Amino acid sequence: MLRWAFGFFILAIIAAVLGFGGIAGGAVAIAKWLFVGFLVLAAVTVVANAMSS
């Protein structure tokens, strides 16, 4: 999931440099959601591992 977020972030940077503002904004929004999803899943995994030990 983090790899997808990084990919969309790179896509947003390239689109912004080339002047495609709408595509860049959409890619940034997707990257943000993927990164937040990654953080939530990582936190759940850490808590689950702490409770099982």
N, CA, C and O atoms as a GROMACS GRO file, in nm:
protein
  212
    1MET      N    1   0.083  -0.119   0.000
    1MET     CA    2   0.000   0.000   0.000
    1MET      C    3   0.087   0.125   0.000
    1MET      O    4   0.055   0.224  -0.066
    2LEU      N    5   0.196   0.119   0.074
    2LEU     CA    6   0.286   0.234   0.077
    2LEU      C    7   0.349   0.256  -0.059
    2LEU      O    8   0.373   0.370  -0.100
    3ARG      N    9   0.377   0.148  -0.131
    3ARG     CA   10   0.433   0.159  -0.266
    3ARG      C   11   0.335   0.228  -0.360
    3ARG      O   12   0.376   0.309  -0.444
    4TRP      N   13   0.205   0.197  -0.347
    4TRP     CA   14   0.105   0.263  -0.430
    4TRP      C   15   0.096   0.412  -0.398
    4TRP      O   16   0.085   0.495  -0.489
    5ALA      N   17   0.100   0.445  -0.270
    5ALA     CA   18   0.094   0.586  -0.230
    5ALA      C   19   0.214   0.662  -0.287
    5ALA      O   20   0.200   0.774  -0.336
    6PHE      N   21   0.332   0.601  -0.280
    6PHE     CA   22   0.452   0.664  -0.334
    6PHE      C   23   0.440   0.682  -0.486
    6PHE      O   24   0.480   0.785  -0.540
    7GLY      N   25   0.385   0.583  -0.554
    7GLY     CA   26   0.365   0.591  -0.698
    7GLY      C   27   0.272   0.704  -0.738
    7GLY      O   28   0.301   0.778  -0.832
    8PHE      N   29   0.162   0.719  -0.667
    8PHE     CA   30   0.069   0.828  -0.696
    8PHE      C   31   0.130   0.964  -0.663
    8PHE      O   32   0.101   1.063  -0.730
    9PHE      N   33   0.215   0.968  -0.561
    9PHE     CA   34   0.283   1.093  -0.526
    9PHE      C   35   0.378   1.134  -0.639
    9PHE      O   36   0.383   1.251  -0.678
   10ILE      N   37   0.454   1.039  -0.692
   10ILE     CA   38   0.544   1.067  -0.803
   10ILE      C   39   0.464   1.110  -0.927
   10ILE      O   40   0.503   1.203  -0.997
   11LEU      N   41   0.352   1.042  -0.952
   11LEU     CA   42   0.265   1.080  -1.064
   11LEU      C   43   0.214   1.223  -1.047
   11LEU      O   44   0.208   1.298  -1.144
   12ALA      N   45   0.179   1.261  -0.926
   12ALA     CA   46   0.130   1.397  -0.899
   12ALA      C   47   0.240   1.500  -0.924
   12ALA      O   48   0.214   1.606  -0.980
   13ILE      N   49   0.362   1.469  -0.884
   13ILE     CA   50   0.473   1.562  -0.906
   13ILE      C   51   0.498   1.580  -1.056
   13ILE      O   52   0.516   1.693  -1.103
   14ILE      N   53   0.499   1.471  -1.130
   14ILE     CA   54   0.522   1.479  -1.274
   14ILE      C   55   0.410   1.556  -1.342
   14ILE      O   56   0.436   1.640  -1.428
   15ALA      N   57   0.286   1.527  -1.304
   15ALA     CA   58   0.172   1.597  -1.363
   15ALA      C   59   0.174   1.745  -1.331
   15ALA      O   60   0.140   1.828  -1.415
   16ALA      N   61   0.214   1.780  -1.210
   16ALA     CA   62   0.221   1.921  -1.171
   16ALA      C   63   0.329   1.994  -1.250
   16ALA      O   64   0.309   2.108  -1.292
   17VAL      N   65   0.443   1.930  -1.270
   17VAL     CA   66   0.552   1.992  -1.346
   17VAL      C   67   0.509   2.015  -1.491
   17VAL      O   68   0.544   2.116  -1.551
   18LEU      N   69   0.433   1.920  -1.546
   18LEU     CA   70   0.388   1.933  -1.684
   18LEU      C   71   0.265   2.022  -1.699
   18LEU      O   72   0.223   2.049  -1.811
   19GLY      N   73   0.206   2.067  -1.588
   19GLY     CA   74   0.094   2.161  -1.594
   19GLY      C   75  -0.043   2.098  -1.591
   19GLY      O   76  -0.141   2.166  -1.620
   20PHE      N   77  -0.054   1.973  -1.557
   20PHE     CA   78  -0.184   1.907  -1.547
   20PHE      C   79  -0.234   1.916  -1.403
   20PHE      O   80  -0.219   1.821  -1.326
   21GLY      N   81  -0.293   2.030  -1.368
   21GLY     CA   82  -0.333   2.055  -1.230
   21GLY      C   83  -0.441   1.962  -1.178
   21GLY      O   84  -0.435   1.918  -1.064
   22GLY      N   85  -0.540   1.931  -1.262
   22GLY     CA   86  -0.648   1.843  -1.218
   22GLY      C   87  -0.601   1.702  -1.189
   22GLY      O   88  -0.639   1.642  -1.088
   23ILE      N   89  -0.518   1.650  -1.276
   23ILE     CA   90  -0.465   1.515  -1.257
   23ILE      C   91  -0.374   1.513  -1.134
   23ILE      O   92  -0.377   1.418  -1.056
   24ALA      N   93  -0.295   1.618  -1.118
   24ALA     CA   94  -0.204   1.624  -1.002
   24ALA      C   95  -0.284   1.628  -0.872
   24ALA      O   96  -0.248   1.560  -0.776
   25GLY      N   97  -0.390   1.706  -0.868
   25GLY     CA   98  -0.473   1.714  -0.748
   25GLY      C   99  -0.538   1.581  -0.714
   25GLY      O  100  -0.543   1.541  -0.598
   26GLY      N  101  -0.587   1.512  -0.816
   26GLY     CA  102  -0.648   1.381  -0.795
   26GLY      C  103  -0.547   1.279  -0.746
   26GLY      O  104  -0.577   1.199  -0.657
   27ALA      N  105  -0.428   1.282  -0.804
   27ALA     CA  106  -0.325   1.186  -0.763
   27ALA      C  107  -0.281   1.213  -0.620
   27ALA      O  108  -0.253   1.119  -0.545
   28VAL      N  109  -0.273   1.339  -0.582
   28VAL     CA  110  -0.236   1.372  -0.443
   28VAL      C  111  -0.343   1.324  -0.347
   28VAL      O  112  -0.311   1.271  -0.240
   29ALA      N  113  -0.468   1.341  -0.382
   29ALA     CA  114  -0.577   1.295  -0.295
   29ALA      C  115  -0.572   1.143  -0.277
   29ALA      O  116  -0.589   1.093  -0.166
   30ILE      N  117  -0.550   1.071  -0.386
   30ILE     CA  118  -0.540   0.925  -0.377
   30ILE      C  119  -0.420   0.885  -0.292
   30ILE      O  120  -0.430   0.794  -0.209
   31ALA      N  121  -0.307   0.952  -0.313
   31ALA     CA  122  -0.187   0.920  -0.236
   31ALA      C  123  -0.209   0.945  -0.087
   31ALA      O  124  -0.163   0.866  -0.004
   32LYS      N  125  -0.278   1.053  -0.053
   32LYS     CA  126  -0.307   1.081   0.088
   32LYS      C  127  -0.390   0.970   0.150
   32LYS      O  128  -0.359   0.923   0.259
   33TRP      N  129  -0.496   0.928   0.081
   33TRP     CA  130  -0.583   0.824   0.136
   33TRP      C  131  -0.509   0.692   0.150
   33TRP      O  132  -0.526   0.621   0.250
   34LEU      N  133  -0.426   0.658   0.052
   34LEU     CA  134  -0.349   0.534   0.062
   34LEU      C  135  -0.250   0.540   0.178
   34LEU      O  136  -0.230   0.441   0.248
   35PHE      N  137  -0.187   0.656   0.199
   35PHE     CA  138  -0.092   0.669   0.308
   35PHE      C  139  -0.162   0.660   0.443
   35PHE      O  140  -0.111   0.597   0.535
   36VAL      N  141  -0.278   0.722   0.456
   36VAL     CA  142  -0.355   0.714   0.580
   36VAL      C  143  -0.398   0.569   0.605
   36VAL      O  144  -0.392   0.521   0.718
   37GLY      N  145  -0.440   0.501   0.499
   37GLY     CA  146  -0.477   0.360   0.513
   37GLY      C  147  -0.359   0.276   0.559
   37GLY      O  148  -0.375   0.187   0.642
   38PHE      N  149  -0.241   0.304   0.505
   38PHE     CA  150  -0.120   0.234   0.547
   38PHE      C  151  -0.093   0.259   0.695
   38PHE      O  152  -0.062   0.165   0.769
   39LEU      N  153  -0.104   0.384   0.739
   39LEU     CA  154  -0.078   0.416   0.880
   39LEU      C  155  -0.177   0.345   0.973
   39LEU      O  156  -0.138   0.294   1.078
   40VAL      N  157  -0.304   0.341   0.934
   40VAL     CA  158  -0.405   0.275   1.016
   40VAL      C  159  -0.375   0.125   1.026
   40VAL      O  160  -0.378   0.067   1.135
   41LEU      N  161  -0.346   0.062   0.912
   41LEU     CA  162  -0.316  -0.081   0.914
   41LEU      C  163  -0.188  -0.110   0.992
   41LEU      O  164  -0.180  -0.212   1.062
   42ALA      N  165  -0.089  -0.024   0.982
   42ALA     CA  166   0.035  -0.044   1.058
   42ALA      C  167   0.007  -0.033   1.208
   42ALA      O  168   0.059  -0.112   1.287
   43ALA      N  169  -0.075   0.065   1.248
   43ALA     CA  170  -0.107   0.082   1.389
   43ALA      C  171  -0.185  -0.038   1.442
   43ALA      O  172  -0.159  -0.085   1.553
   44VAL      N  173  -0.279  -0.087   1.364
   44VAL     CA  174  -0.357  -0.204   1.406
   44VAL      C  175  -0.266  -0.326   1.421
   44VAL      O  176  -0.282  -0.403   1.515
   45THR      N  177  -0.173  -0.343   1.331
   45THR     CA  178  -0.079  -0.455   1.338
   45THR      C  179   0.010  -0.446   1.461
   45THR      O  180   0.033  -0.546   1.528
   46VAL      N  181   0.059  -0.327   1.491
   46VAL     CA  182   0.144  -0.309   1.608
   46VAL      C  183   0.066  -0.339   1.736
   46VAL      O  184   0.118  -0.407   1.825
   47VAL      N  185  -0.056  -0.290   1.745
   47VAL     CA  186  -0.138  -0.314   1.865
   47VAL      C  187  -0.172  -0.463   1.875
   47VAL      O  188  -0.166  -0.519   1.985
   48ALA      N  189  -0.206  -0.527   1.765
   48ALA     CA  190  -0.239  -0.669   1.769
   48ALA      C  191  -0.119  -0.752   1.811
   48ALA      O  192  -0.134  -0.847   1.888
   49ASN      N  193   0.000  -0.717   1.763
   49ASN     CA  194   0.120  -0.790   1.804
   49ASN      C  195   0.152  -0.767   1.950
   49ASN      O  196   0.198  -0.859   2.018
   50ALA      N  197   0.130  -0.646   1.999
   50ALA     CA  198   0.157  -0.616   2.140
   50ALA      C  199   0.061  -0.691   2.231
   50ALA      O  200   0.100  -0.735   2.340
   51MET      N  201  -0.063  -0.706   2.189
   51MET     CA  202  -0.162  -0.775   2.273
   51MET      C  203  -0.142  -0.927   2.271
   51MET      O  204  -0.177  -0.994   2.368
   52SER      N  205  -0.087  -0.980   2.162
   52SER     CA  206  -0.070  -1.125   2.155
   52SER      C  207   0.056  -1.173   2.226
   52SER      O  208   0.069  -1.292   2.255
   53SER      N  209   0.147  -1.084   2.252
   53SER     CA  210   0.273  -1.124   2.319
   53SER      C  211   0.262  -1.121   2.468
   53SER      O  212   0.359  -1.152   2.538
   0.00000   0.00000   0.00000
